[in-house]
Amino acid sequence: MMIALTLSMLAAAPALAQTPATYVAKAGASDLYERTSSQLVLQSTKDAKIRDFATMMIRDHQKSTADVKRAATAARVAVPAPKLEPAQAQMVAELRRATGAARDRLYVTQQRTAHQQALALHSGYAQNGTAAPLKTVAAATAPVVQHHIEMLQGM
């Protein structure tokens, strides 16, 4: 029940036009969630597909964090230390409590929702953002997130 509530809260988050500072903060939180949840599942999974996916998540989301930071600096937008949003922190806590195959299934379910949210964030800023360097990064990041979604459909 709690998992469904958390996922629906994340899925329902609006993809409105963001200020540059809000986009940077939300992108940072999204990347932090991806890295944190993936590191957590790597500690226990026995599933090679999940291990490969989680390893790719850490690599790709380290890159997108660096790309957003570079673009924010170019756009003269402050880059706050990334912080999980409350729904993301709750999802990480749920993942910590799960074990074995149940953790793997929960991870995949959470990843699907988180990636839909990330796609909306990056696509929305690419279309409606006001800081050109950040729009460029958002436009480049969206197809990577879409690729992750496609991979998750096969899991």
N, CA, C and O atoms as a GROMACS GRO file, in nm:
protein
  620
    1MET      N    1   0.083  -0.119   0.000
    1MET     CA    2   0.000   0.000   0.000
    1MET      C    3   0.088   0.125   0.000
    1MET      O    4   0.066   0.218  -0.078
    2MET      N    5   0.187   0.126   0.088
    2MET     CA    6   0.276   0.243   0.098
    2MET      C    7   0.354   0.263  -0.031
    2MET      O    8   0.376   0.376  -0.075
    3ILE      N    9   0.397   0.152  -0.092
    3ILE     CA   10   0.472   0.161  -0.217
    3ILE      C   11   0.385   0.224  -0.325
    3ILE      O   12   0.430   0.314  -0.396
    4ALA      N   13   0.262   0.179  -0.338
    4ALA     CA   14   0.173   0.232  -0.441
    4ALA      C   15   0.147   0.380  -0.417
    4ALA      O   16   0.143   0.458  -0.512
    5LEU      N   17   0.130   0.418  -0.291
    5LEU     CA   18   0.105   0.559  -0.259
    5LEU      C   19   0.226   0.643  -0.297
    5LEU      O   20   0.211   0.748  -0.359
    6THR      N   21   0.344   0.598  -0.261
    6THR     CA   22   0.465   0.672  -0.293
    6THR      C   23   0.483   0.685  -0.444
    6THR      O   24   0.514   0.793  -0.495
    7LEU      N   25   0.463   0.576  -0.516
    7LEU     CA   26   0.481   0.579  -0.660
    7LEU      C   27   0.378   0.669  -0.726
    7LEU      O   28   0.409   0.742  -0.820
    8SER      N   29   0.254   0.666  -0.676
    8SER     CA   30   0.152   0.753  -0.736
    8SER      C   31   0.182   0.898  -0.706
    8SER      O   32   0.155   0.985  -0.789
    9MET      N   33   0.238   0.928  -0.588
    9MET     CA   34   0.276   1.066  -0.556
    9MET      C   35   0.383   1.113  -0.654
    9MET      O   36   0.376   1.226  -0.704
   10LEU      N   37   0.480   1.030  -0.680
   10LEU     CA   38   0.586   1.067  -0.773
   10LEU      C   39   0.532   1.084  -0.914
   10LEU      O   40   0.566   1.180  -0.983
   11ALA      N   41   0.448   0.992  -0.956
   11ALA     CA   42   0.395   0.997  -1.092
   11ALA      C   43   0.304   1.118  -1.112
   11ALA      O   44   0.292   1.169  -1.224
   12ALA      N   45   0.241   1.163  -1.005
   12ALA     CA   46   0.147   1.274  -1.017
   12ALA      C   47   0.215   1.411  -1.012
   12ALA      O   48   0.150   1.513  -1.035
   13ALA      N   49   0.344   1.414  -0.982
   13ALA     CA   50   0.414   1.542  -0.973
   13ALA      C   51   0.406   1.614  -1.108
   13ALA      O   52   0.429   1.553  -1.212
   14PRO      N   53   0.373   1.741  -1.106
   14PRO     CA   54   0.352   1.814  -1.231
   14PRO      C   55   0.481   1.838  -1.308
   14PRO      O   56   0.587   1.858  -1.250
   15ALA      N   57   0.468   1.836  -1.439
   15ALA     CA   58   0.582   1.864  -1.527
   15ALA      C   59   0.565   2.006  -1.580
   15ALA      O   60   0.559   2.029  -1.701
   16LEU      N   61   0.556   2.101  -1.489
   16LEU     CA   62   0.536   2.241  -1.526
   16LEU      C   63   0.668   2.304  -1.565
   16LEU      O   64   0.776   2.250  -1.539
   17ALA      N   65   0.658   2.420  -1.627
   17ALA     CA   66   0.780   2.496  -1.658
   17ALA      C   67   0.852   2.525  -1.528
   17ALA      O   68   0.791   2.570  -1.430
   18GLN      N   69   0.980   2.502  -1.525
   18GLN     CA   70   1.060   2.517  -1.404
   18GLN      C   71   1.152   2.638  -1.418
   18GLN      O   72   1.196   2.672  -1.528
   19THR      N   73   1.181   2.702  -1.307
   19THR     CA   74   1.287   2.802  -1.309
   19THR      C   75   1.418   2.726  -1.326
   19THR      O   76   1.423   2.607  -1.297
   20PRO      N   77   1.523   2.793  -1.373
   20PRO     CA   78   1.651   2.722  -1.384
   20PRO      C   79   1.696   2.662  -1.251
   20PRO      O   80   1.745   2.549  -1.247
   21ALA      N   81   1.680   2.736  -1.141
   21ALA     CA   82   1.724   2.686  -1.011
   21ALA      C   83   1.643   2.564  -0.968
   21ALA      O   84   1.699   2.469  -0.912
   22THR      N   85   1.514   2.565  -0.995
   22THR     CA   86   1.430   2.450  -0.960
   22THR      C   87   1.467   2.328  -1.044
   22THR      O   88   1.475   2.217  -0.993
   23TYR      N   89   1.490   2.351  -1.172
   23TYR     CA   90   1.531   2.241  -1.259
   23TYR      C   91   1.661   2.178  -1.208
   23TYR      O   92   1.672   2.055  -1.200
   24VAL      N   93   1.759   2.262  -1.174
   24VAL     CA   94   1.889   2.211  -1.126
   24VAL      C   95   1.869   2.130  -0.998
   24VAL      O   96   1.927   2.022  -0.983
   25ALA      N   97   1.788   2.180  -0.905
   25ALA     CA   98   1.765   2.109  -0.779
   25ALA      C   99   1.693   1.977  -0.802
   25ALA      O  100   1.730   1.875  -0.744
   26LYS      N  101   1.590   1.977  -0.888
   26LYS     CA  102   1.514   1.855  -0.914
   26LYS      C  103   1.597   1.752  -0.990
   26LYS      O  104   1.588   1.632  -0.964
   27ALA      N  105   1.678   1.798  -1.085
   27ALA     CA  106   1.766   1.707  -1.157
   27ALA      C  107   1.868   1.645  -1.061
   27ALA      O  108   1.898   1.526  -1.070
   28GLY      N  109   1.921   1.726  -0.970
   28GLY     CA  110   2.016   1.675  -0.870
   28GLY      C  111   1.952   1.571  -0.780
   28GLY      O  112   2.013   1.468  -0.750
   29ALA      N  113   1.829   1.598  -0.735
   29ALA     CA  114   1.758   1.503  -0.649
   29ALA      C  115   1.730   1.373  -0.724
   29ALA      O  116   1.744   1.264  -0.669
   30SER      N  117   1.690   1.385  -0.850
   30SER     CA  118   1.661   1.267  -0.932
   30SER      C  119   1.786   1.181  -0.948
   30SER      O  120   1.781   1.059  -0.931
   31ASP      N  121   1.897   1.244  -0.982
   31ASP     CA  122   2.022   1.170  -0.999
   31ASP      C  123   2.067   1.106  -0.867
   31ASP      O  124   2.115   0.993  -0.865
   32LEU      N  125   2.051   1.180  -0.757
   32LEU     CA  126   2.090   1.127  -0.626
   32LEU      C  127   2.006   1.004  -0.592
   32LEU      O  128   2.059   0.904  -0.543
   33TYR      N  129   1.877   1.010  -0.619
   33TYR     CA  130   1.792   0.894  -0.595
   33TYR      C  131   1.839   0.775  -0.678
   33TYR      O  132   1.852   0.663  -0.627
   34GLU      N  133   1.865   0.799  -0.806
   34GLU     CA  134   1.908   0.689  -0.894
   34GLU      C  135   2.037   0.624  -0.842
   34GLU      O  136   2.047   0.501  -0.837
   35ARG      N  137   2.132   0.706  -0.805
   35ARG     CA  138   2.260   0.651  -0.757
   35ARG      C  139   2.242   0.578  -0.624
   35ARG      O  140   2.295   0.468  -0.605
   36THR      N  141   2.167   0.639  -0.532
   36THR     CA  142   2.148   0.580  -0.399
   36THR      C  143   2.074   0.447  -0.407
   36THR      O  144   2.118   0.348  -0.348
   37SER      N  145   1.964   0.445  -0.480
   37SER     CA  146   1.886   0.320  -0.490
   37SER      C  147   1.965   0.212  -0.562
   37SER      O  148   1.957   0.094  -0.527
   38SER      N  149   2.042   0.251  -0.663
   38SER     CA  150   2.120   0.152  -0.738
   38SER      C  151   2.234   0.097  -0.654
   38SER      O  152   2.263  -0.023  -0.660
   39GLN      N  153   2.300   0.181  -0.577
   39GLN     CA  154   2.407   0.132  -0.489
   39GLN      C  155   2.349   0.035  -0.385
   39GLN      O  156   2.411  -0.065  -0.351
   40LEU      N  157   2.230   0.067  -0.337
   40LEU     CA  158   2.166  -0.018  -0.238
   40LEU      C  159   2.133  -0.156  -0.296
   40LEU      O  160   2.160  -0.258  -0.232
   41VAL      N  161   2.075  -0.160  -0.415
   41VAL     CA  162   2.038  -0.289  -0.474
   41VAL      C  163   2.163  -0.369  -0.513
   41VAL      O  164   2.160  -0.492  -0.512
   42LEU      N  165   2.270  -0.300  -0.547
   42LEU     CA  166   2.394  -0.371  -0.581
   42LEU      C  167   2.451  -0.448  -0.462
   42LEU      O  168   2.525  -0.544  -0.480
   43GLN      N  169   2.417  -0.406  -0.341
   43GLN     CA  170   2.468  -0.474  -0.221
   43GLN      C  171   2.407  -0.613  -0.203
   43GLN      O  172   2.463  -0.697  -0.133
   44SER      N  173   2.292  -0.637  -0.268
   44SER     CA  174   2.224  -0.764  -0.238
   44SER      C  175   2.178  -0.844  -0.360
   44SER      O  176   2.156  -0.965  -0.348
   45THR      N  177   2.164  -0.783  -0.475
   45THR     CA  178   2.103  -0.856  -0.586
   45THR      C  179   2.191  -0.970  -0.636
   45THR      O  180   2.314  -0.961  -0.639
   46LYS      N  181   2.124  -1.076  -0.674
   46LYS     CA  182   2.191  -1.190  -0.736
   46LYS      C  183   2.159  -1.194  -0.885
   46LYS      O  184   2.212  -1.277  -0.959
   47ASP      N  185   2.071  -1.104  -0.929
   47ASP     CA  186   2.023  -1.099  -1.067
   47ASP      C  187   2.121  -1.020  -1.154
   47ASP      O  188   2.143  -0.901  -1.131
   48ALA      N  189   2.178  -1.084  -1.253
   48ALA     CA  190   2.279  -1.020  -1.339
   48ALA      C  191   2.221  -0.902  -1.416
   48ALA      O  192   2.290  -0.801  -1.434
   49LYS      N  193   2.095  -0.912  -1.462
   49LYS     CA  194   2.032  -0.801  -1.535
   49LYS      C  195   2.017  -0.678  -1.446
   49LYS      O  196   2.044  -0.566  -1.488
   50ILE      N  197   1.974  -0.701  -1.323
   50ILE     CA  198   1.957  -0.589  -1.230
   50ILE      C  199   2.093  -0.532  -1.193
   50ILE      O  200   2.108  -0.410  -1.182
   51ARG      N  201   2.191  -0.617  -1.173
   51ARG     CA  202   2.327  -0.570  -1.140
   51ARG      C  203   2.381  -0.483  -1.254
   51ARG      O  204   2.437  -0.376  -1.229
   52ASP      N  205   2.364  -0.528  -1.378
   52ASP     CA  206   2.412  -0.449  -1.493
   52ASP      C  207   2.337  -0.317  -1.504
   52ASP      O  208   2.397  -0.213  -1.530
   53PHE      N  209   2.205  -0.322  -1.484
   53PHE     CA  210   2.124  -0.200  -1.494
   53PHE      C  211   2.164  -0.101  -1.384
   53PHE      O  212   2.182   0.018  -1.411
   54ALA      N  213   2.177  -0.149  -1.261
   54ALA     CA  214   2.212  -0.062  -1.148
   54ALA      C  215   2.351   0.001  -1.169
   54ALA      O  216   2.371   0.119  -1.138
   55THR      N  217   2.444  -0.076  -1.221
   55THR     CA  218   2.578  -0.023  -1.250
   55THR      C  219   2.570   0.087  -1.356
   55THR      O  220   2.636   0.190  -1.344
   56MET      N  221   2.488   0.064  -1.458
   56MET     CA  222   2.470   0.166  -1.562
   56MET      C  223   2.403   0.290  -1.503
   56MET      O  224   2.437   0.402  -1.541
   57MET      N  225   2.307   0.272  -1.409
   57MET     CA  226   2.240   0.387  -1.348
   57MET      C  227   2.339   0.476  -1.274
   57MET      O  228   2.334   0.598  -1.284
   58ILE      N  229   2.429   0.414  -1.202
   58ILE     CA  230   2.528   0.491  -1.127
   58ILE      C  231   2.615   0.570  -1.225
   58ILE      O  232   2.637   0.689  -1.206
   59ARG      N  233   2.664   0.505  -1.328
   59ARG     CA  234   2.750   0.570  -1.428
   59ARG      C  235   2.675   0.683  -1.501
   59ARG      O  236   2.724   0.796  -1.509
   60ASP      N  237   2.558   0.651  -1.554
   60ASP     CA  238   2.485   0.750  -1.634
   60ASP      C  239   2.439   0.869  -1.550
   60ASP      O  240   2.439   0.982  -1.598
   61HIS      N  241   2.400   0.843  -1.426
   61HIS     CA  242   2.350   0.954  -1.343
   61HIS      C  243   2.463   1.034  -1.280
   61HIS      O  244   2.442   1.149  -1.243
   62GLN      N  245   2.582   0.978  -1.268
   62GLN     CA  246   2.699   1.059  -1.233
   62GLN      C  247   2.729   1.155  -1.347
   62GLN      O  248   2.762   1.272  -1.324
   63LYS      N  249   2.718   1.105  -1.469
   63LYS     CA  250   2.744   1.189  -1.587
   63LYS      C  251   2.641   1.301  -1.598
   63LYS      O  252   2.677   1.417  -1.620
   64SER      N  253   2.512   1.268  -1.582
   64SER     CA  254   2.411   1.373  -1.596
   64SER      C  255   2.424   1.478  -1.486
   64SER      O  256   2.399   1.596  -1.510
   65THR      N  257   2.463   1.436  -1.366
   65THR     CA  258   2.487   1.533  -1.259
   65THR      C  259   2.600   1.628  -1.298
   65THR      O  260   2.588   1.750  -1.282
   66ALA      N  261   2.708   1.573  -1.350
   66ALA     CA  262   2.822   1.657  -1.393
   66ALA      C  263   2.780   1.750  -1.507
   66ALA      O  264   2.819   1.867  -1.509
   67ASP      N  265   2.702   1.699  -1.601
   67ASP     CA  266   2.657   1.780  -1.714
   67ASP      C  267   2.568   1.896  -1.667
   67ASP      O  268   2.583   2.009  -1.713
   68VAL      N  269   2.475   1.868  -1.575
   68VAL     CA  270   2.386   1.973  -1.525
   68VAL      C  271   2.469   2.077  -1.447
   68VAL      O  272   2.445   2.197  -1.460
   69LYS      N  273   2.564   2.030  -1.367
   69LYS     CA  274   2.648   2.125  -1.291
   69LYS      C  275   2.724   2.218  -1.386
   69LYS      O  276   2.730   2.339  -1.364
   70ARG      N  277   2.782   2.161  -1.491
   70ARG     CA  278   2.856   2.242  -1.588
   70ARG      C  279   2.764   2.345  -1.655
   70ARG      O  280   2.800   2.462  -1.668
   71ALA      N  281   2.647   2.300  -1.695
   71ALA     CA  282   2.551   2.389  -1.761
   71ALA      C  283   2.500   2.496  -1.665
   71ALA      O  284   2.483   2.611  -1.704
   72ALA      N  285   2.478   2.459  -1.541
   72ALA     CA  286   2.432   2.557  -1.442
   72ALA      C  287   2.538   2.664  -1.420
   72ALA      O  288   2.506   2.782  -1.410
   73THR      N  289   2.663   2.623  -1.413
   73THR     CA  290   2.772   2.720  -1.398
   73THR      C  291   2.775   2.815  -1.517
   73THR      O  292   2.791   2.936  -1.501
   74ALA      N  293   2.761   2.760  -1.637
   74ALA     CA  294   2.760   2.843  -1.758
   74ALA      C  295   2.640   2.938  -1.758
   74ALA      O  296   2.649   3.049  -1.812
   75ALA      N  297   2.528   2.896  -1.699
   75ALA     CA  298   2.407   2.978  -1.695
   75ALA      C  299   2.404   3.069  -1.571
   75ALA      O  300   2.308   3.143  -1.549
   76ARG      N  301   2.509   3.061  -1.491
   76ARG     CA  302   2.518   3.139  -1.367
   76ARG      C  303   2.403   3.106  -1.270
   76ARG      O  304   2.343   3.195  -1.210
   77VAL      N  305   2.376   2.977  -1.259
   77VAL     CA  306   2.273   2.928  -1.167
   77VAL      C  307   2.344   2.852  -1.056
   77VAL      O  308   2.429   2.766  -1.082
   78ALA      N  309   2.310   2.883  -0.932
   78ALA     CA  310   2.372   2.816  -0.817
   78ALA      C  311   2.335   2.667  -0.819
   78ALA      O  312   2.224   2.630  -0.856
   79VAL      N  313   2.431   2.585  -0.780
   79VAL     CA  314   2.409   2.440  -0.774
   79VAL      C  315   2.410   2.398  -0.627
   79VAL      O  316   2.515   2.390  -0.564
   80PRO      N  317   2.291   2.372  -0.572
   80PRO     CA  318   2.286   2.329  -0.432
   80PRO      C  319   2.334   2.186  -0.417
   80PRO      O  320   2.335   2.109  -0.514
   81ALA      N  321   2.375   2.150  -0.297
   81ALA     CA  322   2.408   2.010  -0.270
   81ALA      C  323   2.282   1.928  -0.296
   81ALA      O  324   2.176   1.965  -0.246
   82PRO      N  325   2.291   1.819  -0.372
   82PRO     CA  326   2.170   1.742  -0.401
   82PRO      C  327   2.108   1.686  -0.274
   82PRO      O  328   2.177   1.644  -0.181
   83LYS      N  329   1.976   1.688  -0.272
   83LYS     CA  330   1.900   1.638  -0.158
   83LYS      C  331   1.779   1.564  -0.211
   83LYS      O  332   1.709   1.613  -0.300
   84LEU      N  333   1.754   1.445  -0.157
   84LEU     CA  334   1.638   1.368  -0.198
   84LEU      C  335   1.510   1.443  -0.162
   84LEU      O  336   1.501   1.505  -0.056
   85GLU      N  337   1.412   1.437  -0.250
   85GLU     CA  338   1.280   1.489  -0.218
   85GLU      C  339   1.214   1.389  -0.122
   85GLU      O  340   1.255   1.273  -0.118
   86PRO      N  341   1.113   1.432  -0.045
   86PRO     CA  342   1.053   1.340   0.053
   86PRO      C  343   1.006   1.207  -0.005
   86PRO      O  344   1.029   1.103   0.057
   87ALA      N  345   0.941   1.208  -0.120
   87ALA     CA  346   0.895   1.082  -0.180
   87ALA      C  347   1.013   0.993  -0.218
   87ALA      O  348   1.005   0.870  -0.206
   88GLN      N  349   1.124   1.053  -0.263
   88GLN     CA  350   1.243   0.975  -0.298
   88GLN      C  351   1.306   0.914  -0.173
   88GLN      O  352   1.348   0.799  -0.175
   89ALA      N  353   1.313   0.992  -0.066
   89ALA     CA  354   1.369   0.942   0.060
   89ALA      C  355   1.285   0.825   0.112
   89ALA      O  356   1.338   0.728   0.165
   90GLN      N  357   1.153   0.836   0.097
   90GLN     CA  358   1.064   0.729   0.140
   90GLN      C  359   1.087   0.603   0.055
   90GLN      O  360   1.086   0.492   0.107
   91MET      N  361   1.107   0.620  -0.075
   91MET     CA  362   1.132   0.505  -0.161
   91MET      C  363   1.264   0.436  -0.124
   91MET      O  364   1.271   0.314  -0.123
   92VAL      N  365   1.367   0.514  -0.093
   92VAL     CA  366   1.494   0.455  -0.051
   92VAL      C  367   1.474   0.379   0.080
   92VAL      O  368   1.528   0.269   0.096
   93ALA      N  369   1.398   0.435   0.173
   93ALA     CA  370   1.372   0.366   0.299
   93ALA      C  371   1.299   0.234   0.275
   93ALA      O  372   1.330   0.134   0.339
   94GLU      N  373   1.202   0.234   0.184
   94GLU     CA  374   1.130   0.111   0.152
   94GLU      C  375   1.224   0.008   0.090
   94GLU      O  376   1.215  -0.112   0.119
   95LEU      N  377   1.314   0.055   0.005
   95LEU     CA  378   1.410  -0.035  -0.058
   95LEU      C  379   1.504  -0.095   0.047
   95LEU      O  380   1.540  -0.213   0.039
   96ARG      N  381   1.545  -0.014   0.145
   96ARG     CA  382   1.632  -0.064   0.253
   96ARG      C  383   1.564  -0.175   0.333
   96ARG      O  384   1.629  -0.270   0.376
   97ARG      N  385   1.433  -0.162   0.354
   97ARG     CA  386   1.359  -0.261   0.433
   97ARG      C  387   1.336  -0.390   0.356
   97ARG      O  388   1.324  -0.497   0.417
   98ALA      N  389   1.331  -0.384   0.225
   98ALA     CA  390   1.305  -0.504   0.144
   98ALA      C  391   1.432  -0.588   0.136
   98ALA      O  392   1.543  -0.538   0.152
   99THR      N  393   1.413  -0.718   0.111
   99THR     CA  394   1.528  -0.808   0.099
   99THR      C  395   1.508  -0.903  -0.019
   99THR      O  396   1.396  -0.924  -0.066
  100GLY      N  397   1.619  -0.959  -0.065
  100GLY     CA  398   1.615  -1.063  -0.167
  100GLY      C  399   1.544  -1.022  -0.295
  100GLY      O  400   1.557  -0.909  -0.342
  101ALA      N  401   1.468  -1.117  -0.348
  101ALA     CA  402   1.397  -1.094  -0.475
  101ALA      C  403   1.292  -0.983  -0.461
  101ALA      O  404   1.263  -0.913  -0.558
  102ALA      N  405   1.237  -0.967  -0.341
  102ALA     CA  406   1.138  -0.860  -0.319
  102ALA      C  407   1.205  -0.723  -0.337
  102ALA      O  408   1.144  -0.631  -0.391
  103ARG      N  409   1.329  -0.710  -0.293
  103ARG     CA  410   1.402  -0.584  -0.313
  103ARG      C  411   1.425  -0.561  -0.462
  103ARG      O  412   1.408  -0.449  -0.510
  104ASP      N  413   1.464  -0.665  -0.533
  104ASP     CA  414   1.486  -0.651  -0.677
  104ASP      C  415   1.359  -0.604  -0.748
  104ASP      O  416   1.364  -0.513  -0.830
  105ARG      N  417   1.246  -0.667  -0.715
  105ARG     CA  418   1.119  -0.628  -0.779
  105ARG      C  419   1.082  -0.484  -0.743
  105ARG      O  420   1.038  -0.407  -0.830
  106LEU      N  421   1.099  -0.447  -0.618
  106LEU     CA  422   1.068  -0.311  -0.573
  106LEU      C  423   1.157  -0.211  -0.645
  106LEU      O  424   1.111  -0.105  -0.687
  107TYR      N  425   1.284  -0.244  -0.659
  107TYR     CA  426   1.379  -0.156  -0.729
  107TYR      C  427   1.332  -0.130  -0.872
  107TYR      O  428   1.330  -0.014  -0.916
  108VAL      N  429   1.295  -0.233  -0.944
  108VAL     CA  430   1.251  -0.218  -1.083
  108VAL      C  431   1.124  -0.133  -1.088
  108VAL      O  432   1.112  -0.044  -1.173
  109THR      N  433   1.030  -0.159  -0.999
  109THR     CA  434   0.906  -0.081  -0.995
  109THR      C  435   0.936   0.067  -0.969
  109THR      O  436   0.882   0.155  -1.036
  110GLN      N  437   1.020   0.092  -0.871
  110GLN     CA  438   1.058   0.231  -0.838
  110GLN      C  439   1.131   0.297  -0.955
  110GLN      O  440   1.109   0.414  -0.984
  111GLN      N  441   1.217   0.222  -1.020
  111GLN     CA  442   1.293   0.277  -1.132
  111GLN      C  443   1.201   0.320  -1.246
  111GLN      O  444   1.222   0.425  -1.307
  112ARG      N  445   1.099   0.240  -1.272
  112ARG     CA  446   1.004   0.275  -1.379
  112ARG      C  447   0.939   0.410  -1.349
  112ARG      O  448   0.932   0.496  -1.436
  113THR      N  449   0.891   0.426  -1.228
  113THR     CA  450   0.824   0.551  -1.190
  113THR      C  451   0.923   0.667  -1.187
  113THR      O  452   0.893   0.775  -1.239
  114ALA      N  453   1.038   0.647  -1.128
  114ALA     CA  454   1.137   0.755  -1.118
  114ALA      C  455   1.184   0.800  -1.257
  114ALA      O  456   1.208   0.919  -1.279
  115HIS      N  457   1.196   0.706  -1.348
  115HIS     CA  458   1.240   0.743  -1.483
  115HIS      C  459   1.130   0.816  -1.561
  115HIS      O  460   1.161   0.904  -1.642
  116GLN      N  461   1.006   0.782  -1.538
  116GLN     CA  462   0.897   0.858  -1.601
  116GLN      C  463   0.900   1.002  -1.550
  116GLN      O  464   0.883   1.097  -1.627
  117GLN      N  465   0.922   1.017  -1.421
  117GLN     CA  466   0.932   1.150  -1.361
  117GLN      C  467   1.052   1.226  -1.418
  117GLN      O  468   1.041   1.344  -1.451
  118ALA      N  469   1.166   1.159  -1.430
  118ALA     CA  470   1.286   1.224  -1.484
  118ALA      C  471   1.267   1.263  -1.630
  118ALA      O  472   1.311   1.370  -1.672
  119LEU      N  473   1.201   1.178  -1.705
  119LEU     CA  474   1.175   1.210  -1.846
  119LEU      C  475   1.088   1.335  -1.855
  119LEU      O  476   1.114   1.423  -1.938
  120ALA      N  477   0.984   1.344  -1.772
  120ALA     CA  478   0.898   1.463  -1.772
  120ALA      C  479   0.978   1.587  -1.733
  120ALA      O  480   0.960   1.693  -1.792
  121LEU      N  481   1.066   1.574  -1.635
  121LEU     CA  482   1.148   1.687  -1.591
  121LEU      C  483   1.238   1.738  -1.703
  121LEU      O  484   1.237   1.856  -1.735
  122HIS      N  485   1.316   1.647  -1.761
  122HIS     CA  486   1.413   1.688  -1.863
  122HIS      C  487   1.344   1.732  -1.993
  122HIS      O  488   1.384   1.832  -2.053
  123SER      N  489   1.243   1.658  -2.036
  123SER     CA  490   1.171   1.696  -2.158
  123SER      C  491   1.102   1.831  -2.139
  123SER      O  492   1.104   1.916  -2.228
  124GLY      N  493   1.042   1.849  -2.023
  124GLY     CA  494   0.973   1.975  -1.995
  124GLY      C  495   1.068   2.093  -1.996
  124GLY      O  496   1.036   2.199  -2.052
  125TYR      N  497   1.186   2.076  -1.934
  125TYR     CA  498   1.281   2.188  -1.932
  125TYR      C  499   1.341   2.210  -2.071
  125TYR      O  500   1.365   2.324  -2.111
  126ALA      N  501   1.364   2.103  -2.143
  126ALA     CA  502   1.418   2.117  -2.279
  126ALA      C  503   1.323   2.200  -2.366
  126ALA      O  504   1.367   2.278  -2.450
  127GLN      N  505   1.194   2.182  -2.345
  127GLN     CA  506   1.094   2.255  -2.425
  127GLN      C  507   1.065   2.394  -2.371
  127GLN      O  508   1.048   2.488  -2.448
  128ASN      N  509   1.058   2.408  -2.238
  128ASN     CA  510   1.007   2.531  -2.178
  128ASN      C  511   1.107   2.606  -2.092
  128ASN      O  512   1.073   2.711  -2.036
  129GLY      N  513   1.229   2.556  -2.080
  129GLY     CA  514   1.326   2.621  -1.993
  129GLY      C  515   1.370   2.756  -2.045
  129GLY      O  516   1.350   2.790  -2.161
  130THR      N  517   1.431   2.834  -1.955
  130THR     CA  518   1.472   2.969  -1.991
  130THR      C  519   1.623   2.987  -1.998
  130THR      O  520   1.670   3.087  -2.052
  131ALA      N  521   1.700   2.894  -1.945
  131ALA     CA  522   1.847   2.905  -1.948
  131ALA      C  523   1.900   2.812  -2.057
  131ALA      O  524   1.889   2.690  -2.047
  132ALA      N  525   1.956   2.871  -2.162
  132ALA     CA  526   1.998   2.794  -2.280
  132ALA      C  527   2.093   2.678  -2.247
  132ALA      O  528   2.070   2.568  -2.298
  133PRO      N  529   2.198   2.696  -2.165
  133PRO     CA  530   2.286   2.582  -2.138
  133PRO      C  531   2.213   2.466  -2.070
  133PRO      O  532   2.242   2.350  -2.098
  134LEU      N  533   2.119   2.498  -1.983
  134LEU     CA  534   2.042   2.394  -1.915
  134LEU      C  535   1.942   2.327  -2.010
  134LEU      O  536   1.918   2.207  -2.000
  135LYS      N  537   1.885   2.405  -2.102
  135LYS     CA  538   1.794   2.347  -2.202
  135LYS      C  539   1.869   2.245  -2.288
  135LYS      O  540   1.816   2.139  -2.320
  136THR      N  541   1.992   2.279  -2.324
  136THR     CA  542   2.074   2.189  -2.406
  136THR      C  543   2.100   2.058  -2.332
  136THR      O  544   2.088   1.950  -2.390
  137VAL      N  545   2.137   2.068  -2.204
  137VAL     CA  546   2.163   1.947  -2.124
  137VAL      C  547   2.035   1.867  -2.106
  137VAL      O  548   2.036   1.744  -2.117
  138ALA      N  549   1.925   1.935  -2.079
  138ALA     CA  550   1.798   1.865  -2.061
  138ALA      C  551   1.760   1.789  -2.189
  138ALA      O  552   1.714   1.674  -2.183
  139ALA      N  553   1.779   1.853  -2.304
  139ALA     CA  554   1.747   1.789  -2.432
  139ALA      C  555   1.838   1.670  -2.458
  139ALA      O  556   1.794   1.572  -2.518
  140ALA      N  557   1.962   1.676  -2.414
  140ALA     CA  558   2.055   1.564  -2.432
  140ALA      C  559   2.029   1.451  -2.332
  140ALA      O  560   2.056   1.335  -2.361
  141THR      N  561   1.978   1.486  -2.216
  141THR     CA  562   1.954   1.386  -2.111
  141THR      C  563   1.826   1.307  -2.135
  141THR      O  564   1.821   1.188  -2.105
  142ALA      N  565   1.724   1.372  -2.189
  142ALA     CA  566   1.594   1.306  -2.208
  142ALA      C  567   1.605   1.174  -2.287
  142ALA      O  568   1.544   1.076  -2.246
  143PRO      N  569   1.679   1.169  -2.399
  143PRO     CA  570   1.688   1.041  -2.472
  143PRO      C  571   1.758   0.931  -2.392
  143PRO      O  572   1.727   0.813  -2.409
  144VAL      N  573   1.851   0.967  -2.306
  144VAL     CA  574   1.918   0.868  -2.221
  144VAL      C  575   1.817   0.810  -2.123
  144VAL      O  576   1.812   0.689  -2.102
  145VAL      N  577   1.737   0.898  -2.064
  145VAL     CA  578   1.633   0.852  -1.971
  145VAL      C  579   1.532   0.764  -2.045
  145VAL      O  580   1.489   0.662  -1.991
  146GLN      N  581   1.496   0.802  -2.165
  146GLN     CA  582   1.403   0.721  -2.245
  146GLN      C  583   1.461   0.582  -2.271
  146GLN      O  584   1.389   0.483  -2.267
  147HIS      N  585   1.590   0.575  -2.298
  147HIS     CA  586   1.656   0.447  -2.318
  147HIS      C  587   1.648   0.362  -2.191
  147HIS      O  588   1.624   0.241  -2.198
  148HIS      N  589   1.667   0.425  -2.076
  148HIS     CA  590   1.656   0.352  -1.948
  148HIS      C  591   1.514   0.295  -1.933
  148HIS      O  592   1.496   0.181  -1.890
  149ILE      N  593   1.413   0.375  -1.970
  149ILE     CA  594   1.274   0.330  -1.961
  149ILE      C  595   1.252   0.208  -2.050
  149ILE      O  596   1.188   0.111  -2.010
  150GLU      N  597   1.307   0.213  -2.170
  150GLU     CA  598   1.294   0.100  -2.263
  150GLU      C  599   1.360  -0.025  -2.205
  150GLU      O  600   1.306  -0.135  -2.219
  151MET      N  601   1.475  -0.010  -2.142
  151MET     CA  602   1.541  -0.123  -2.080
  151MET      C  603   1.456  -0.181  -1.966
  151MET      O  604   1.446  -0.302  -1.949
  152LEU      N  605   1.396  -0.092  -1.888
  152LEU     CA  606   1.313  -0.136  -1.774
  152LEU      C  607   1.191  -0.214  -1.821
  152LEU      O  608   1.142  -0.301  -1.749
  153GLN      N  609   1.140  -0.184  -1.940
  153GLN     CA  610   1.024  -0.255  -1.989
  153GLN      C  611   1.055  -0.402  -2.010
  153GLN      O  612   0.964  -0.486  -2.006
  154GLY      N  613   1.180  -0.436  -2.032
  154GLY     CA  614   1.219  -0.575  -2.050
  154GLY      C  615   1.256  -0.646  -1.921
  154GLY      O  616   1.298  -0.761  -1.923
  155MET      N  617   1.242  -0.578  -1.810
  155MET     CA  618   1.282  -0.638  -1.682
  155MET      C  619   1.161  -0.680  -1.601
  155MET      O  620   1.175  -0.732  -1.490
   0.00000   0.00000   0.00000
